[in-house]
Amino acid sequence: MVNDPLDPELPALMARIERYRTQYNFQGDIDRAEVEDLYQRDADFTAFDIAPPLGGYVGWEAYSQGWYKVMSKYRQINFTFHDDLRIFRRGEVAWMSVSADWFGLTVGGEQFHKEMRLTLVWVRGDGHWRITHEHGSSPRTTALAGGEII
């Protein structure tokens, strides 16, 4: 779903979103430098990840260091979007949300699978769309005393 399917910025945003997604399809080592141009690499960049810390990462430097710590735990990752991608734009700001599956192998050879939700906020500067806020979350379930799952 998009706010305006005729939006002339939609093809550029879709291409950047797909490039973002495919950065996580890897086996072996991953080099973030190949996709750093997708990000607003400044002190205002903010990210909340499915992994700690709870307060997320404020600033590109903090996120970059934390990202490599998290990614070093995986040997293989596959990242697929569900069919609920939504993209909206107002002027120089765009945002998207999607549910996804993130799965593969840890460096120890264990399989993992996480269902997650992703929201990205993009800003346009110098003619390019860049991520200024990234938020990935994973639904958690809690059993109440009566057995109800919330």
VEXBA-680587 format. One record per residue (C-alpha): residue number from 0; residue in three letters; x, y, z. Coordinates in Angstrom, 2 decimals. Example, Ala and Ser with C-alpha at 12.3 -4.5 7.8 and 13.67 -1.06 7.14 Angstrom:
<titis>
<titi><pos>0</pos><code>ala</code><xx>12.30</xx><yy>-4.50</yy><zz>7.80</zz></titi>
<titi><pos>1</pos><code>ser</code><xx>13.67</xx><yy>-1.06</yy><zz>7.14</zz></titi>
</titis>
This chain:
<titis>
<titi><pos>0</pos><code>met</code><xx>0.00</xx><yy>0.00</yy><zz>0.00</zz></titi>
<titi><pos>1</pos><code>val</code><xx>1.32</xx><yy>3.43</yy><zz>-0.86</zz></titi>
<titi><pos>2</pos><code>asn</code><xx>-0.18</xx><yy>6.80</yy><zz>-0.19</zz></titi>
<titi><pos>3</pos><code>asp</code><xx>0.07</xx><yy>7.70</yy><zz>-3.89</zz></titi>
<titi><pos>4</pos><code>pro</code><xx>0.91</xx><yy>4.97</yy><zz>-6.42</zz></titi>
<titi><pos>5</pos><code>leu</code><xx>1.75</xx><yy>7.69</yy><zz>-8.97</zz></titi>
<titi><pos>6</pos><code>asp</code><xx>4.27</xx><yy>9.37</yy><zz>-6.65</zz></titi>
<titi><pos>7</pos><code>pro</code><xx>7.37</xx><yy>9.99</yy><zz>-8.79</zz></titi>
<titi><pos>8</pos><code>glu</code><xx>9.60</xx><yy>9.17</yy><zz>-5.78</zz></titi>
<titi><pos>9</pos><code>leu</code><xx>8.12</xx><yy>5.70</yy><zz>-5.34</zz></titi>
<titi><pos>10</pos><code>pro</code><xx>10.52</xx><yy>3.85</yy><zz>-7.71</zz></titi>
<titi><pos>11</pos><code>ala</code><xx>13.56</xx><yy>5.35</yy><zz>-5.95</zz></titi>
<titi><pos>12</pos><code>leu</code><xx>12.18</xx><yy>4.48</yy><zz>-2.52</zz></titi>
<titi><pos>13</pos><code>met</code><xx>11.25</xx><yy>0.94</yy><zz>-3.56</zz></titi>
<titi><pos>14</pos><code>ala</code><xx>14.76</xx><yy>0.38</yy><zz>-4.95</zz></titi>
<titi><pos>15</pos><code>arg</code><xx>16.35</xx><yy>1.60</yy><zz>-1.71</zz></titi>
<titi><pos>16</pos><code>ile</code><xx>14.01</xx><yy>-0.51</yy><zz>0.41</zz></titi>
<titi><pos>17</pos><code>glu</code><xx>14.86</xx><yy>-3.62</yy><zz>-1.61</zz></titi>
<titi><pos>18</pos><code>arg</code><xx>18.56</xx><yy>-2.86</yy><zz>-1.30</zz></titi>
<titi><pos>19</pos><code>tyr</code><xx>18.09</xx><yy>-2.51</yy><zz>2.46</zz></titi>
<titi><pos>20</pos><code>arg</code><xx>16.34</xx><yy>-5.90</yy><zz>2.62</zz></titi>
<titi><pos>21</pos><code>thr</code><xx>18.91</xx><yy>-7.73</yy><zz>0.52</zz></titi>
<titi><pos>22</pos><code>gln</code><xx>21.83</xx><yy>-6.50</yy><zz>2.64</zz></titi>
<titi><pos>23</pos><code>tyr</code><xx>20.71</xx><yy>-9.07</yy><zz>5.19</zz></titi>
<titi><pos>24</pos><code>asn</code><xx>20.68</xx><yy>-12.00</yy><zz>2.77</zz></titi>
<titi><pos>25</pos><code>phe</code><xx>24.19</xx><yy>-13.27</yy><zz>3.28</zz></titi>
<titi><pos>26</pos><code>gln</code><xx>26.34</xx><yy>-16.26</yy><zz>4.05</zz></titi>
<titi><pos>27</pos><code>gly</code><xx>29.71</xx><yy>-15.85</yy><zz>5.71</zz></titi>
<titi><pos>28</pos><code>asp</code><xx>30.93</xx><yy>-12.35</yy><zz>6.45</zz></titi>
<titi><pos>29</pos><code>ile</code><xx>28.83</xx><yy>-9.27</yy><zz>5.82</zz></titi>
<titi><pos>30</pos><code>asp</code><xx>30.30</xx><yy>-5.90</yy><zz>4.90</zz></titi>
<titi><pos>31</pos><code>arg</code><xx>28.06</xx><yy>-3.04</yy><zz>5.89</zz></titi>
<titi><pos>32</pos><code>ala</code><xx>30.20</xx><yy>-0.56</yy><zz>3.93</zz></titi>
<titi><pos>33</pos><code>glu</code><xx>28.43</xx><yy>-1.72</yy><zz>0.76</zz></titi>
<titi><pos>34</pos><code>val</code><xx>25.14</xx><yy>-0.24</yy><zz>1.94</zz></titi>
<titi><pos>35</pos><code>glu</code><xx>26.17</xx><yy>2.61</yy><zz>4.24</zz></titi>
<titi><pos>36</pos><code>asp</code><xx>24.97</xx><yy>5.09</yy><zz>1.62</zz></titi>
<titi><pos>37</pos><code>leu</code><xx>21.42</xx><yy>4.01</yy><zz>2.53</zz></titi>
<titi><pos>38</pos><code>tyr</code><xx>21.81</xx><yy>5.64</yy><zz>5.95</zz></titi>
<titi><pos>39</pos><code>gln</code><xx>21.94</xx><yy>9.17</yy><zz>7.32</zz></titi>
<titi><pos>40</pos><code>arg</code><xx>25.29</xx><yy>8.70</yy><zz>9.04</zz></titi>
<titi><pos>41</pos><code>asp</code><xx>25.15</xx><yy>11.45</yy><zz>11.64</zz></titi>
<titi><pos>42</pos><code>ala</code><xx>24.61</xx><yy>12.07</yy><zz>15.35</zz></titi>
<titi><pos>43</pos><code>asp</code><xx>20.83</xx><yy>12.30</yy><zz>14.87</zz></titi>
<titi><pos>44</pos><code>phe</code><xx>20.44</xx><yy>8.80</yy><zz>13.41</zz></titi>
<titi><pos>45</pos><code>thr</code><xx>18.39</xx><yy>6.60</yy><zz>15.77</zz></titi>
<titi><pos>46</pos><code>ala</code><xx>17.76</xx><yy>2.86</yy><zz>15.76</zz></titi>
<titi><pos>47</pos><code>phe</code><xx>15.80</xx><yy>0.45</yy><zz>17.92</zz></titi>
<titi><pos>48</pos><code>asp</code><xx>16.65</xx><yy>-3.16</yy><zz>17.23</zz></titi>
<titi><pos>49</pos><code>ile</code><xx>15.17</xx><yy>-6.52</yy><zz>18.16</zz></titi>
<titi><pos>50</pos><code>ala</code><xx>18.33</xx><yy>-7.05</yy><zz>20.23</zz></titi>
<titi><pos>51</pos><code>pro</code><xx>19.39</xx><yy>-5.01</yy><zz>23.27</zz></titi>
<titi><pos>52</pos><code>pro</code><xx>20.01</xx><yy>-2.32</yy><zz>24.34</zz></titi>
<titi><pos>53</pos><code>leu</code><xx>16.49</xx><yy>-1.27</yy><zz>25.25</zz></titi>
<titi><pos>54</pos><code>gly</code><xx>17.32</xx><yy>2.39</yy><zz>24.67</zz></titi>
<titi><pos>55</pos><code>gly</code><xx>18.45</xx><yy>1.65</yy><zz>21.14</zz></titi>
<titi><pos>56</pos><code>tyr</code><xx>21.28</xx><yy>3.43</yy><zz>19.42</zz></titi>
<titi><pos>57</pos><code>val</code><xx>21.58</xx><yy>7.19</yy><zz>19.13</zz></titi>
<titi><pos>58</pos><code>gly</code><xx>24.05</xx><yy>8.34</yy><zz>16.51</zz></titi>
<titi><pos>59</pos><code>trp</code><xx>25.57</xx><yy>6.53</yy><zz>13.58</zz></titi>
<titi><pos>60</pos><code>glu</code><xx>28.79</xx><yy>5.60</yy><zz>15.40</zz></titi>
<titi><pos>61</pos><code>ala</code><xx>26.95</xx><yy>3.82</yy><zz>18.25</zz></titi>
<titi><pos>62</pos><code>tyr</code><xx>24.69</xx><yy>2.00</yy><zz>15.81</zz></titi>
<titi><pos>63</pos><code>ser</code><xx>27.53</xx><yy>0.96</yy><zz>13.54</zz></titi>
<titi><pos>64</pos><code>gln</code><xx>29.43</xx><yy>-0.61</yy><zz>16.44</zz></titi>
<titi><pos>65</pos><code>gly</code><xx>26.32</xx><yy>-2.31</yy><zz>17.85</zz></titi>
<titi><pos>66</pos><code>trp</code><xx>25.32</xx><yy>-3.60</yy><zz>14.41</zz></titi>
<titi><pos>67</pos><code>tyr</code><xx>28.60</xx><yy>-5.48</yy><zz>13.95</zz></titi>
<titi><pos>68</pos><code>lys</code><xx>28.30</xx><yy>-6.99</yy><zz>17.46</zz></titi>
<titi><pos>69</pos><code>val</code><xx>24.85</xx><yy>-8.35</yy><zz>16.64</zz></titi>
<titi><pos>70</pos><code>met</code><xx>25.68</xx><yy>-9.53</yy><zz>13.12</zz></titi>
<titi><pos>71</pos><code>ser</code><xx>28.86</xx><yy>-11.32</yy><zz>14.26</zz></titi>
<titi><pos>72</pos><code>lys</code><xx>26.60</xx><yy>-13.93</yy><zz>15.91</zz></titi>
<titi><pos>73</pos><code>tyr</code><xx>25.25</xx><yy>-15.16</yy><zz>12.57</zz></titi>
<titi><pos>74</pos><code>arg</code><xx>26.75</xx><yy>-17.26</yy><zz>9.80</zz></titi>
<titi><pos>75</pos><code>gln</code><xx>23.81</xx><yy>-17.08</yy><zz>7.42</zz></titi>
<titi><pos>76</pos><code>ile</code><xx>20.74</xx><yy>-14.84</yy><zz>7.28</zz></titi>
<titi><pos>77</pos><code>asn</code><xx>17.72</xx><yy>-14.71</yy><zz>5.01</zz></titi>
<titi><pos>78</pos><code>phe</code><xx>15.41</xx><yy>-11.72</yy><zz>5.24</zz></titi>
<titi><pos>79</pos><code>thr</code><xx>12.01</xx><yy>-11.83</yy><zz>3.56</zz></titi>
<titi><pos>80</pos><code>phe</code><xx>9.23</xx><yy>-9.27</yy><zz>3.62</zz></titi>
<titi><pos>81</pos><code>his</code><xx>5.59</xx><yy>-10.27</yy><zz>3.91</zz></titi>
<titi><pos>82</pos><code>asp</code><xx>3.07</xx><yy>-8.80</yy><zz>1.48</zz></titi>
<titi><pos>83</pos><code>asp</code><xx>2.08</xx><yy>-5.92</yy><zz>3.78</zz></titi>
<titi><pos>84</pos><code>leu</code><xx>4.68</xx><yy>-3.32</yy><zz>2.81</zz></titi>
<titi><pos>85</pos><code>arg</code><xx>3.32</xx><yy>0.22</yy><zz>3.25</zz></titi>
<titi><pos>86</pos><code>ile</code><xx>5.10</xx><yy>3.34</yy><zz>1.99</zz></titi>
<titi><pos>87</pos><code>phe</code><xx>4.13</xx><yy>6.95</yy><zz>2.60</zz></titi>
<titi><pos>88</pos><code>arg</code><xx>5.77</xx><yy>10.25</yy><zz>1.73</zz></titi>
<titi><pos>89</pos><code>arg</code><xx>5.28</xx><yy>13.88</yy><zz>2.63</zz></titi>
<titi><pos>90</pos><code>gly</code><xx>7.78</xx><yy>16.17</yy><zz>0.97</zz></titi>
<titi><pos>91</pos><code>glu</code><xx>11.33</xx><yy>15.27</yy><zz>1.95</zz></titi>
<titi><pos>92</pos><code>val</code><xx>10.28</xx><yy>12.61</yy><zz>4.50</zz></titi>
<titi><pos>93</pos><code>ala</code><xx>9.06</xx><yy>9.08</yy><zz>3.77</zz></titi>
<titi><pos>94</pos><code>trp</code><xx>8.31</xx><yy>6.11</yy><zz>5.99</zz></titi>
<titi><pos>95</pos><code>met</code><xx>7.63</xx><yy>2.46</yy><zz>5.44</zz></titi>
<titi><pos>96</pos><code>ser</code><xx>6.48</xx><yy>-0.46</yy><zz>7.53</zz></titi>
<titi><pos>97</pos><code>val</code><xx>6.40</xx><yy>-4.19</yy><zz>6.87</zz></titi>
<titi><pos>98</pos><code>ser</code><xx>6.31</xx><yy>-7.49</yy><zz>8.72</zz></titi>
<titi><pos>99</pos><code>ala</code><xx>9.09</xx><yy>-9.91</yy><zz>7.90</zz></titi>
<titi><pos>100</pos><code>asp</code><xx>10.87</xx><yy>-13.17</yy><zz>8.61</zz></titi>
<titi><pos>101</pos><code>trp</code><xx>14.53</xx><yy>-13.19</yy><zz>9.59</zz></titi>
<titi><pos>102</pos><code>phe</code><xx>16.06</xx><yy>-16.66</yy><zz>9.67</zz></titi>
<titi><pos>103</pos><code>gly</code><xx>19.23</xx><yy>-18.64</yy><zz>9.11</zz></titi>
<titi><pos>104</pos><code>leu</code><xx>22.14</xx><yy>-20.08</yy><zz>11.09</zz></titi>
<titi><pos>105</pos><code>thr</code><xx>24.14</xx><yy>-18.80</yy><zz>14.04</zz></titi>
<titi><pos>106</pos><code>val</code><xx>27.93</xx><yy>-19.06</yy><zz>13.99</zz></titi>
<titi><pos>107</pos><code>gly</code><xx>27.45</xx><yy>-22.14</yy><zz>16.19</zz></titi>
<titi><pos>108</pos><code>gly</code><xx>25.36</xx><yy>-23.81</yy><zz>13.48</zz></titi>
<titi><pos>109</pos><code>glu</code><xx>22.01</xx><yy>-23.47</yy><zz>15.26</zz></titi>
<titi><pos>110</pos><code>gln</code><xx>18.97</xx><yy>-22.55</yy><zz>13.20</zz></titi>
<titi><pos>111</pos><code>phe</code><xx>17.01</xx><yy>-19.45</yy><zz>14.17</zz></titi>
<titi><pos>112</pos><code>his</code><xx>13.81</xx><yy>-17.82</yy><zz>12.99</zz></titi>
<titi><pos>113</pos><code>lys</code><xx>12.37</xx><yy>-14.50</yy><zz>14.10</zz></titi>
<titi><pos>114</pos><code>glu</code><xx>9.14</xx><yy>-12.91</yy><zz>13.00</zz></titi>
<titi><pos>115</pos><code>met</code><xx>9.58</xx><yy>-9.19</yy><zz>13.13</zz></titi>
<titi><pos>116</pos><code>arg</code><xx>8.13</xx><yy>-5.81</yy><zz>12.29</zz></titi>
<titi><pos>117</pos><code>leu</code><xx>10.18</xx><yy>-3.11</yy><zz>10.64</zz></titi>
<titi><pos>118</pos><code>thr</code><xx>9.66</xx><yy>0.62</yy><zz>10.31</zz></titi>
<titi><pos>119</pos><code>leu</code><xx>12.10</xx><yy>2.87</yy><zz>8.45</zz></titi>
<titi><pos>120</pos><code>val</code><xx>11.97</xx><yy>6.66</yy><zz>8.28</zz></titi>
<titi><pos>121</pos><code>trp</code><xx>13.74</xx><yy>8.16</yy><zz>5.27</zz></titi>
<titi><pos>122</pos><code>val</code><xx>14.82</xx><yy>11.75</yy><zz>4.61</zz></titi>
<titi><pos>123</pos><code>arg</code><xx>15.88</xx><yy>13.13</yy><zz>1.26</zz></titi>
<titi><pos>124</pos><code>gly</code><xx>18.99</xx><yy>15.24</yy><zz>1.02</zz></titi>
<titi><pos>125</pos><code>asp</code><xx>21.33</xx><yy>15.91</yy><zz>-1.89</zz></titi>
<titi><pos>126</pos><code>gly</code><xx>18.84</xx><yy>14.07</yy><zz>-4.10</zz></titi>
<titi><pos>127</pos><code>his</code><xx>19.13</xx><yy>10.78</yy><zz>-2.19</zz></titi>
<titi><pos>128</pos><code>trp</code><xx>16.80</xx><yy>9.02</yy><zz>0.24</zz></titi>
<titi><pos>129</pos><code>arg</code><xx>18.55</xx><yy>7.93</yy><zz>3.45</zz></titi>
<titi><pos>130</pos><code>ile</code><xx>17.35</xx><yy>6.13</yy><zz>6.58</zz></titi>
<titi><pos>131</pos><code>thr</code><xx>17.35</xx><yy>8.42</yy><zz>9.60</zz></titi>
<titi><pos>132</pos><code>his</code><xx>15.40</xx><yy>6.09</yy><zz>11.91</zz></titi>
<titi><pos>133</pos><code>glu</code><xx>15.25</xx><yy>2.29</yy><zz>11.92</zz></titi>
<titi><pos>134</pos><code>his</code><xx>12.97</xx><yy>0.34</yy><zz>14.23</zz></titi>
<titi><pos>135</pos><code>gly</code><xx>12.85</xx><yy>-3.44</yy><zz>14.26</zz></titi>
<titi><pos>136</pos><code>ser</code><xx>10.75</xx><yy>-5.28</yy><zz>16.81</zz></titi>
<titi><pos>137</pos><code>ser</code><xx>9.63</xx><yy>-8.81</yy><zz>17.44</zz></titi>
<titi><pos>138</pos><code>pro</code><xx>6.28</xx><yy>-9.69</yy><zz>19.00</zz></titi>
<titi><pos>139</pos><code>arg</code><xx>6.61</xx><yy>-11.30</yy><zz>22.40</zz></titi>
<titi><pos>140</pos><code>thr</code><xx>3.92</xx><yy>-13.39</yy><zz>23.97</zz></titi>
<titi><pos>141</pos><code>thr</code><xx>3.17</xx><yy>-13.56</yy><zz>27.68</zz></titi>
<titi><pos>142</pos><code>ala</code><xx>0.90</xx><yy>-16.09</yy><zz>29.35</zz></titi>
<titi><pos>143</pos><code>leu</code><xx>-1.40</xx><yy>-14.60</yy><zz>31.98</zz></titi>
<titi><pos>144</pos><code>ala</code><xx>-2.28</xx><yy>-16.53</yy><zz>35.14</zz></titi>
<titi><pos>145</pos><code>gly</code><xx>-5.56</xx><yy>-17.67</yy><zz>33.54</zz></titi>
<titi><pos>146</pos><code>gly</code><xx>-3.72</xx><yy>-19.03</yy><zz>30.49</zz></titi>
<titi><pos>147</pos><code>glu</code><xx>-4.60</xx><yy>-16.20</yy><zz>28.13</zz></titi>
<titi><pos>148</pos><code>ile</code><xx>-1.76</xx><yy>-15.28</yy><zz>25.78</zz></titi>
<titi><pos>149</pos><code>ile</code><xx>-1.15</xx><yy>-11.58</yy><zz>25.28</zz></titi>
</titis>
